């Protein structure tokens, strides 16, 4: 048999082959599991109750700004949960401001470093926590530069909020080792596991499974596991419609606050009810069980329960900006002694609120009043949030429909552009505005409210086509008789001629 010399020793080919196998075994044993630094520690990233957080950068916007002055607005976004936003699961960033006080500066240039193109504003990608991103992904966003307007009100230093929101899809995951125990009560054999309850403080997402319990229900010698979960919204935001793109959320308001729950036991799918799950007081109870018959007797072992919660989440932040000026610049209004209120002006022999005077053109209140129809509206009847959406090259921008300065309408009322979005009777969302038909020019018909609660506004004679007093469904509308039918009387919960 041939021999060769290695390090001064003569070895045969057979010995050499055996030595090679031994060396490979030692090498694999030393490197199994991959390279790990000396101070390496396994980290569970599925902890905590946060998702994507958004906050304003320091001094962007500043706390105080002078009128007719530009200022920056910038955000810091951080994904502090365990789920990643990517091209399939992307978030949408929106920002808002009151156009009575602010406007986008035409002289400011968009950031060329971070960019402000449409795709960036509508598609936010942020990695969740992982070994590659142990702190989660983060980014800075510079919004369009804003400018304060010249203020036409009595207040020396009015305040207004700038609002930013992030809407994003997210998922909560839980993987728990559970015990399947079908031993009979009098079985004296030693068990490998016991059925127990579990409590949790977070899974790296704003929606948290806080409690997990389960039981085995017997069906003629076959045991079927049933799992009960308590789910809570532990984050600072709100749950929107599940499985719907953030851009179209407004179309699915009836599904806001709902989530989707799926689970499997040892790889076998479970049936979870209700589906989808509606949160009540930021919480919900869910039951999941096997679709199959279950397990035979005399079993006692561990298996994995995997749970996934899918939902859409909305986080909103705001910051107040105080606008300062040297001299109060109100419209040139001649207030006579007959008008005792500071928010009224004299027009002929009457005292009229400043809002109506501006809207009618009796006094000059700036270009903004020329493009809208304005009147005083009771704060209690204004729908919240009192904003509307306008699409700009920077994404979705929100602005107010109302001026809350008391110099226009007085305490408890706001000066609102009530007719801007009213094109027919159904546009009215409040009873008194419908019956008074404040926007007669726009609706081109007479309007009436159709019911006491959860009703709608309709054109007279169109619902339910009676064309008489019975068309009115509540006492107030019956009394006002906006359709001008024969004299109407409310009697035994009916409006009759």
C-alpha positions in Angstrom: 0.0 0.0 0.0 1.4 3.4 -1.0 2.4 5.8 1.8 2.9 9.5 1.8 4.6 11.8 4.3 2.6 14.5 6.1 4.3 16.7 8.7 7.0 14.0 9.0 4.6 11.1 9.5 4.1 8.3 7.0 0.4 7.6 6.4 -1.5 5.3 4.1 -4.3 6.6 1.7 -6.8 4.8 4.0 -5.5 6.6 7.0 -5.5 9.9 5.1 -9.1 9.4 4.1 -10.1 8.7 7.7 -8.2 11.8 8.8 -10.0 13.9 6.3 -13.4 12.8 7.5 -12.4 13.6 11.1 -11.2 17.1 10.1 -14.5 17.8 8.3 -16.5 16.6 11.3 -14.6 19.0 13.6 -15.0 21.8 11.2 -18.7 21.4 10.8 -19.2 21.0 14.6 -17.3 24.3 15.2 -19.2 26.3 12.6 -22.7 24.9 12.9 -25.3 27.6 13.4 -23.3 30.1 11.5 -20.7 32.7 12.8 -21.8 34.5 15.9 -19.7 37.2 17.6 -18.5 36.5 21.2 -21.2 38.9 22.7 -24.0 37.6 20.4 -27.5 37.4 22.0 -30.7 36.0 20.5 -33.2 38.9 20.3 -37.0 38.5 20.1 -38.2 41.3 17.9 -41.9 40.4 18.4 -42.2 42.5 21.5 -43.7 45.9 22.3 -46.9 47.6 21.2 -45.7 50.1 18.5 -46.0 50.2 14.8 -45.0 53.1 12.5 -44.5 56.3 14.6 -44.5 59.8 13.2 -43.4 63.1 14.8 -42.4 66.6 13.8 -38.7 67.5 13.7 -37.6 70.1 16.2 -38.6 73.6 15.1 -40.2 72.2 11.9 -42.7 73.8 12.1 -41.6 76.4 14.7 -43.8 77.0 17.7 -44.2 80.7 16.7 -44.2 82.3 13.2 -44.8 85.9 12.1 -47.5 86.5 9.5 -46.4 86.6 5.8 -43.4 84.4 6.7 -42.2 81.1 5.2 -41.3 78.1 7.5 -40.3 74.5 7.1 -42.3 71.4 8.0 -40.5 68.1 8.4 -41.3 64.7 9.8 -39.4 61.7 11.3 -41.0 58.3 10.6 -39.9 55.2 12.4 -41.1 51.6 12.1 -40.7 50.4 15.7 -42.7 47.2 15.2 -41.8 43.8 13.7 -43.7 44.0 10.4 -42.1 45.6 7.3 -43.8 48.0 4.9 -42.7 47.2 1.3 -44.0 47.4 -2.2 -46.8 45.0 -1.4 -47.7 46.5 2.0 -47.0 50.2 1.7 -48.1 53.2 3.8 -49.5 56.6 2.8 -48.4 59.9 4.3 -50.8 62.8 4.4 -50.5 66.3 5.9 -53.0 69.1 6.6 -53.3 72.7 7.5 -55.9 75.4 7.7 -55.9 77.4 4.5 -57.3 80.4 6.2 -54.0 80.8 8.0 -51.5 79.0 5.8 -50.6 78.4 2.2 -47.9 76.6 0.3 -45.1 78.9 -0.6 -44.8 79.3 -4.3 -41.2 80.5 -4.1 -39.9 77.5 -2.1 -38.4 74.6 -4.0 -39.0 71.0 -3.2 -36.2 69.1 -1.5 -33.8 67.6 -4.1 -32.1 65.4 -1.5 -35.1 63.6 0.0 -37.5 64.3 -2.8 -41.2 65.2 -2.8 -42.5 63.4 -5.8 -45.9 61.6 -5.9 -44.6 58.1 -5.6 -42.7 58.9 -2.4 -45.7 60.5 -0.7 -48.0 57.7 -1.6 -45.7 54.7 -1.1 -43.9 54.6 2.2 -41.5 51.7 2.7 -40.1 51.1 6.1 -38.4 47.9 7.4 -39.6 46.4 10.7 -37.3 45.3 13.5 -35.1 42.4 12.5 -31.4 41.2 12.8 -30.6 43.5 9.9 -32.6 46.4 11.3 -32.5 45.9 15.0 -34.0 49.3 15.7 -36.4 49.2 12.7 -36.3 51.4 9.6 -36.5 55.2 9.8 -36.7 58.2 7.4 -37.0 61.9 7.2 -39.7 63.6 5.1 -39.7 67.3 4.2 -43.2 68.6 3.5 -43.8 71.6 1.1 -42.6 74.8 2.7 -45.6 76.8 4.1 -46.2 80.5 4.5 -48.4 82.3 7.0 -51.1 84.6 5.5 -52.0 88.1 6.5 -54.6 87.5 9.2 -58.0 89.2 8.9 -59.3 88.7 12.5 -59.4 90.4 15.9 -56.9 88.1 17.5 -53.4 89.4 17.9 -51.8 86.0 18.0 -54.1 83.3 16.5 -53.1 79.6 16.7 -53.7 76.9 14.2 -52.7 73.2 14.0 -50.6 71.5 11.3 -51.5 67.8 11.1 -49.7 64.8 9.7 -51.0 61.2 9.4 -49.6 57.9 8.4 -52.0 55.2 7.2 -50.4 51.7 6.7 -51.2 48.0 6.6 -49.8 46.0 9.5 -49.8 42.5 10.9 -49.5 41.0 14.4 -48.0 37.5 14.8 -48.0 35.1 17.7 -46.5 31.7 17.8 -47.1 29.7 21.0 -46.4 26.2 22.1 -49.6 24.7 23.4 -50.4 21.3 25.0 -52.8 18.8 23.4 -53.9 16.6 26.3 -56.6 13.9 25.7 -55.7 11.7 28.7 -58.7 10.8 30.8 -59.1 12.2 34.2 -58.2 8.9 36.0 -55.2 8.3 33.8 -52.1 7.9 36.1 -49.4 8.1 33.5 -46.9 10.9 33.7 -47.8 13.8 31.4 -45.4 15.7 29.1 -47.4 18.9 29.3 -50.5 20.5 30.9 -53.1 22.8 29.4 -52.5 26.3 30.6 -53.5 30.0 30.1 -51.2 32.6 28.6 -50.9 36.4 29.0 -48.9 38.7 26.8 -47.8 42.4 26.8 -47.0 42.8 23.1 -46.0 41.1 19.8 -44.2 44.0 18.1 -47.3 45.6 16.7 -50.0 48.1 18.0 -52.7 45.3 18.1 -51.8 42.8 20.8 -53.1 39.4 21.8 -53.2 39.9 25.5 -54.8 36.6 26.6 -54.9 33.1 25.2 -56.8 30.2 26.7 -58.1 26.9 25.3 -60.0 23.9 26.2 -60.6 20.4 24.7 -64.3 19.7 24.0 -65.2 16.0 23.8 -67.4 14.7 21.0 -67.9 10.9 21.5 -64.4 10.0 22.3 -62.8 12.6 20.1 -61.4 15.9 21.6 -61.6 19.2 19.7 -59.4 22.1 20.9 -61.1 25.5 21.1 -58.9 28.6 21.5 -60.1 31.9 23.0 -58.1 35.1 22.4 -58.5 38.6 23.8 -57.2 41.3 21.4 -56.6 45.0 22.3 -55.4 48.1 20.4 -52.5 49.1 22.6 -51.1 51.6 20.1 -51.8 55.4 19.9 -53.7 55.2 16.6 -56.9 54.0 15.1 -57.9 50.8 13.2 -59.3 51.4 9.7 -60.9 49.1 7.2 -58.9 45.8 6.9 -57.5 44.6 3.6 -58.2 48.0 1.9 -55.7 50.4 0.4 -55.2 53.6 2.5 -56.0 55.8 -0.5 -59.6 54.4 -0.7 -60.3 54.2 3.1 -63.0 56.9 2.9 -65.1 54.6 0.8 -65.2 51.9 3.5 -66.2 53.8 6.7 -68.5 51.1 7.7 -65.6 48.7 8.0 -63.4 51.0 10.1 -62.4 49.3 13.4 -62.4 45.8 11.9 -59.5 43.3 11.7 -58.9 39.9 10.1 -57.7 36.9 12.3 -56.3 33.6 11.0 -54.7 30.8 12.9 -53.3 27.3 12.5 -52.6 24.4 14.9 -49.6 22.2 14.0 -49.9 23.5 10.4 -53.7 22.7 10.2 -55.9 25.8 9.6 -58.3 26.9 12.3 -61.7 28.6 11.8 -61.9 31.9 13.6 -65.1 33.7 14.4 -66.3 36.4 14.1 -64.8 37.2 10.8 -63.9 40.0 10.3 -63.6 41.0 13.9 -65.1 44.4 15.0 -63.3 46.2 17.8 -65.4 47.5 20.7 -63.8 49.9 23.1 -60.4 49.1 21.3 -60.8 45.4 22.1 -62.3 42.1 20.9 -62.8 38.5 21.7 -62.1 35.8 19.1 -62.8 32.0 19.1 -60.8 29.7 16.8 -61.3 25.9 16.5 -60.5 23.0 14.2 -62.5 22.4 11.1 -61.8 18.7 11.4 -63.2 16.3 14.0 -60.3 16.6 16.4 -57.9 14.3 18.3 -58.3 10.7 19.6 -57.9 9.8 23.2 -54.6 9.1 25.1 -52.6 11.9 23.5 -50.3 14.3 25.4 -47.8 16.4 23.5 -46.8 19.9 22.5 -47.6 21.5 19.2 -47.5 25.1 17.8 -50.3 27.5 17.6 -49.7 30.3 15.0 -51.9 33.4 14.9 -51.9 36.3 12.4 -53.9 39.5 12.7 -54.2 41.7 9.6 -55.4 45.3 9.7 -54.9 48.9 8.5 -53.7 51.4 11.1 -53.8 55.2 11.2 -51.5 57.4 13.3 -52.0 61.1 13.6 -49.8 63.9 15.1 -50.4 67.6 15.2 -48.5 70.7 16.3 -49.9 74.1 17.1 -48.3 77.1 15.5 -48.9 80.6 16.9 -49.0 83.4 14.3 -47.8 86.8 15.6 -48.1 90.3 14.2 -47.6 93.9 15.3 -51.0 95.4 14.5 -54.4 93.7 14.3 -55.6 94.0 10.7 -59.3 93.4 10.6 -61.5 94.4 7.7 -62.4 98.1 7.5 -65.7 97.7 9.4 -67.9 100.6 10.7 -69.5 99.3 13.9 -72.2 101.6 15.1 -73.5 101.9 18.7 -76.5 99.8 17.9 -74.3 96.7 17.4 -73.4 95.6 20.9 -71.4 92.5 19.9 -67.9 92.8 18.6 -68.6 90.2 15.9 -71.5 92.3 14.4 -71.5 95.1 11.9 -74.1 97.6 10.9 -75.7 97.2 7.5 -78.6 99.7 7.0 -80.8 99.4 10.1 -79.6 95.8 10.9 -76.7 94.3 12.8 -75.2 91.4 10.9 -72.5 89.0 11.8 -69.1 89.7 10.2 -69.1 86.3 8.5 -72.3 87.1 6.6 -71.2 90.6 5.9 -67.9 89.2 4.3 -69.8 86.6 2.3 -72.3 89.1 0.9 -69.6 91.6 -0.1 -70.8 94.5 2.1 -67.3 94.6 3.6 -64.0 93.5 2.0 -62.6 90.5 3.8 -60.1 89.3 1.2 -60.0 87.0 -1.8 -60.8 83.9 0.2 -64.3 85.0 0.9 -64.9 85.8 -2.8 -64.5 82.2 -3.9 -66.8 80.6 -1.3 -70.3 81.0 0.3 -70.0 81.6 4.0 -72.4 81.7 7.0 -72.3 81.1 10.7 -72.9 77.5 11.8 -73.5 76.1 15.3 -70.3 74.2 16.4 -72.5 71.3 17.5 -73.7 70.6 14.0 -70.2 70.6 12.3 -69.1 67.2 11.4 -65.8 66.1 12.8 -63.1 66.1 11.6 -64.2 69.3 9.9 -61.9 69.0 6.9 -62.0 68.1 3.3 -59.4 66.5 1.1 -57.7 68.1 -1.9 -55.2 66.3 -4.1 -51.9 68.2 -4.8 -48.6 67.1 -6.4 -47.5 66.3 -2.8 -50.3 63.8 -2.1 -53.4 64.4 0.0 -53.7 67.8 1.7 -56.4 68.6 4.1 -57.8 72.1 4.8 -60.5 73.5 7.0 -64.0 74.5 5.8 -64.5 76.7 8.8 -63.0 79.7 10.5 -63.3 79.3 14.3 -62.3 82.9 15.1 -65.0 84.4 17.4 -64.6 87.7 15.7 -66.8 86.4 12.8 -69.7 84.7 14.5 -69.4 84.8 18.2 -69.2 82.2 20.9 -70.3 78.7 19.9 -70.4 79.4 16.2 -68.0 79.1 13.3 -67.9 80.9 10.0 -68.2 78.0 7.4 -68.2 77.7 3.6 -71.4 75.7 3.9 -72.3 75.7 0.2 -69.0 74.7 -1.4 -69.8 71.0 -1.6 -73.6 71.2 -1.7 -74.8 70.3 -5.2 -78.2 68.7 -4.4 -80.3 68.2 -1.3 -78.6 64.9 -0.4 -75.4 66.9 0.1 -76.7 68.2 3.4 -75.8 66.0 6.4 -77.5 67.9 9.2 -81.3 68.5 9.7 -81.4 72.3 10.2 -79.1 73.0 7.2 -81.3 70.7 5.1 -84.6 72.2 6.1 -83.3 75.8 5.9 -81.7 75.0 2.5 -78.9 77.5 3.0 -77.5 76.8 -0.5 -80.7 77.3 -2.6 -78.7 78.5 -5.6 -76.7 75.2 -5.7 -79.5 72.7 -5.0 -82.0 74.3 -7.4 -84.8 72.6 -5.4 -86.6 72.7 -2.0 -85.2 70.3 0.6 -86.5 68.4 3.6 -85.1 66.0 6.2 -86.5 62.5 5.9 -86.3 61.0 9.4 -85.6 61.7 13.1 -82.3 59.7 13.4 -79.8 58.5 10.8 -81.9 60.2 8.2 -81.0 62.0 5.0 -81.9 65.1 3.1 -84.1 64.8 0.0 -85.8 67.1 -2.5 -89.5 67.8 -1.7 -91.8 65.3 -3.3 -89.2 62.8 -4.2 -89.2 60.7 -1.0 -91.5 58.9 -0.5 -93.3 60.8 -3.3 -96.4 61.7 -1.3 -96.1 65.4 -1.8 -98.0 66.1 1.4 -97.3 66.5 5.1 -96.8 62.8 5.6 -93.5 63.1 3.8 -92.1 64.6 7.1 -90.9 62.0 9.6 -90.1 64.2 12.6 -91.9 66.9 14.6 -89.3 69.6 13.9 -89.4 69.2 10.2 -93.2 68.9 10.3 -93.5 72.2 12.2 -91.1 74.0 9.9 -92.8 72.6 6.8 -89.9 73.4 4.4 -91.8 72.1 1.4 -94.7 74.5 2.0 -97.4 71.9 1.9 -100.8 72.6 3.4 -100.6 73.5 7.2 -99.1 70.5 8.9 -99.6 69.1 12.4 -97.6 66.5 14.4 -100.0 64.0 15.8 -99.3 60.5 17.2 -95.9 60.4 15.7 -97.2 61.3 12.3 -97.2 64.6 10.3 -100.7 65.1 8.9 -102.5 67.9 7.0 
